Amino acid sequence: MSENITLKEEFNNICECFENYPLAKHSTFKIGGPAEYCAFPKTVGELCALLTIAKMNGVRARVFGGASNLLLSSQGVAGLVILTTKMKGISLENGCVRALAGTRLSELCNFAARESLCGAEFLFGIPGTVGGAVYMNAGAHGGEVSHILVESICYDTEKDEILTLTAEEHELAYRQSVFSKRPLIVLSSLFKLCKGEHAEIEAKMKALTEKRRQSQPLDMPSAGSVFKRPSAGFAGKYIEDAGLKGLRIGGAEVSRKHAGFIVNAGGATSQDVLELIEKTKEEVFRLFGVMLETEIMYIE
């Protein structure tokens, strides 16, 4: 980096970038302190260039989508946070659907519905992006990303090269993937869907939306399901049976509507949430001998 140009200016030469950006405004939990640097690339080229500049300057870079499954530290996040929500695009490709990593899942589902393509309806209503969904092998209502994924184009931050992963190479399992083992960033993914009836697809998405509205605390900030599904039973049922619905620490509360969610009831900090998670895990283990495992990721 030139002595006459700041790192922020280097990032800004690529795309829109801010210093001390308040992450709470981007998080579905409405929790998060300032990011040292926060950039919003619109293209694959811009995203890769940001990662290259950060690496050259010894700056830690993290890439997030909708931050819908994350708990961001209230103390802030050092280094460069790259948010892909402006990196959107969907197209048909050899009978499949290609979507850029920052594409909202609702946008992907609506596109598929317009094309009378079925198979992605289970993703409708999940407040995340394609990149995050592939990373976590997102799923709901019996469907998982692994059921429809064909391939992903990724950026290897270690080798500074773009490569294509087949579905098998993603090593997708329940809320797991190869991305926790290798320094890869999802740039776009290809999904295989099936021909269907437009009206039936729309009706199914509407029904799933209503089901979510009735069972989940969609009117309060959260990061979705806090815990993974145990080997036996359901996390929310264990938590409810432990009498923990409504348990509150600071501004964080175990949802009264669905015990598998922790909501921001007002002014919650990341520490409030972390303490509530630990308290919940301790009580469930004490009463039922079941050790819950968190699904949401804590970023600091």
C-alpha angles and dihedrals in degrees: 000000000000117000088232097057129064124226090247089056089050090054092042090055086065102040144323109316134172136195120227091006113185104240094192090077090059099041121092085218090056087227127120141098126230124307112225088227126003123188133187111204119191099195140040089246092056092048093051091046091053091052091049094050091047091050092048090053097044093247119147110237128196126187121213135171121198094342086228096138097038138096106208119203115257086217090064136249122272122222127015122336113195116200114197099196092113092049096088135147140132130196142161115255122182092328093314133096120249118198131181116238096254095054112121114242090233089056091051091050094047091050091051091049092052089052090047091242118147134196101072098073093104089068093057111112096019102125097223143093133255093255093052092045092054092045092053098031086236117212146169140167093018096311130107135184088245089066094063106023118115102170145325131222107223141182117231104214092193097052095029092229139120118237140169123239121203118223090260092051089060088070089212118192134149103322090334137107144159090268092083089058104039132046094247130140120201111236099172139342136212121220130196112218132171133238112262144156114287094218093050092049092050091047092052093050090049091050092049091049091053091047090053092046092054097044106032133061094244091155093067131061113261143141095239122248108008098199135045119243109273120233087259127027128350130296094226092053093051091049093048092047088052088061093243100131107123094017106150137195113182107314095337118097137179101243116258089209100049119010092206089071130073112204134199100242091182133317095002118171127208088251090056090054094045092051091048091050091052093046090050093049092048094051095046091049092046093051103034107015090239118134109210119214120212119243097188117079124231114221123194 
